[in-house]
Amino acid sequence: MSFLNLLFRNLDHFKKRFNFVFLVGLLDGATLFSIPFVLSECLRQPSSLSVKTAIALLVILYMLSLSLEWILRSSGESLGIEYGLHLRKKYFEELERLPLLKLNKVHSGFILSLLGRISDGA
């Protein structure tokens, strides 16, 4: 839970992109979830859908799903990389503001590994 607090507290200028990727993911999930329902409705004996309508609806749902997944992958992957670099830079700048007496009390390797873990999301 503390990781989620860290994530949301440091979104800064990434909030709009994060919300966009989250919304696209939800829409893609709903689209993928509706495909089996269309198939089952088409295969039911007294079907309310004609075969042409069902095929057209399936093609539209698959195309919509593929487009949303492309957006999700392109935006989500770039967001992950840029956000990790943003976190690393932000916390490095905060470490630069600390007095040297406080920094001397902690091993420099620990600080570097901490910055790396924060930016990697671990």
Secondary structure, 3 states (H helix, E strand, C coil): CHHHHHHHHCCHHHHHHHHHHHHHHHHHHHHHHHHHHHHHHHHCCCCCCCHHHHHHHHHHHHHHHHHHHHHHHHHHHHHHHHHHHHHHHHHHHHHHHCCHHHHHCCCHHHHHHHHHHHHHCC
